Amino acid sequence: MANKIYVGRLPKQTTEQQLIDVFSKAGKVISVQIVKTNNNRENSGYGYVRMDTDDSTIKAIRLFNNSVFSGSKIAVMEAHYLDQDHSWISNRKWYKH
């Protein structure tokens, strides 16, 4: 497991600190990245959380997938790295890193 989690359907006002606070309930958070739009650098509604261990990654996915975060039902799943173009992928869509 890569210990990198895709978090989708985030409210636009979500901050990286909010994600750290929430995901810390599942274990140690190594890093958080909320992906911004190219044009105006606004939150694009998804991001990534890197956890320290496989166990904390699995726990975070189980705890938070389909949970309500700031009024929005979020999607939480393992992100997968693809070597050929350095992109991360969830189980359904492509997301540039």
Secondary structure, 3 states (H helix, E strand, C coil): CCCEEEEECCCCCCCHHHHHHHHCCCCCEEEEEEEECCCCCCEEEEEEEEECCHHHHHHHHHHHCCCEECCEECEEEECEEECCCCEEECCCCEEEC
